[in-house]
């Protein structure tokens, strides 16, 4: 007798993310969670062994990312994939083109339910060949984009003009040029934009590498500022300085990062 439940495998290197997905899946009917994987190597083995109907696949994982997991699995064993991503608009647009769904971290319950239901309909209506062709198209495109080499800027050579924010059940864009400053916030960064704050799931290093260095500067291990938002810089203690923004915000310029400001004649 055929199992009426859709068999789902979670693949994410972050325990908190797996826990959240596990809890949210438990609230969706007709779903059977068959396991969790914390890295790409585990994921490949589990997919080949258990043949899940659906995998919730983190895009960014150390050693082997989500795209490489799919390549290692091979076309004969590809399941339906819902990407779990903190990617910007360029990546999500690529997923849309190939009709592969994605949910943006932090995952919202309603958004995950929509993705799972869409996957359920795909499983019922599309042939295995059609589903595989969609995934293979995406893998070919991703390989072509990333082949020039790893760089600080996005793989298409363009720096994002907007960042996708997933907040309170809404998904909206924030213009990069409107950001006054950015601070580290656990597994997230907090964007300060025209007096408002927004959380984005990303590391400071990744965000810094995506920004134009002519406009944004790292002033502390936990702070990045829009240079156009800086009103003045004042000497402080022990060779450090205070960076004062136009809205009156005061941030510390660490000695480790002041060379950049000296080179630009701002000190």
ABEGO torsion letter per residue (X at the ends): XBBABBBBBBBBABAAAAAAAAAAAAABBGBBBAEBBABAAAAAAAAAAAGBABBBBBABBBGBBAAAAAAAAEAAABBBBBBBBABBAAAAAAAAAAGBBBBBOBBBAAAAAAAAAAAAAAAAABBAAAAAAAAAAAAAAAAAAAAAEBBABBAAGBBBABBBBBBGGBBBBBBAAABABBBBBEABBBBBBGGBBBBBBBBAAAAAAABBAAABBBABAABBBBAAABABBBBBBGGBBBBBBAAGBBBBBBAAAAAAAAAAGAX
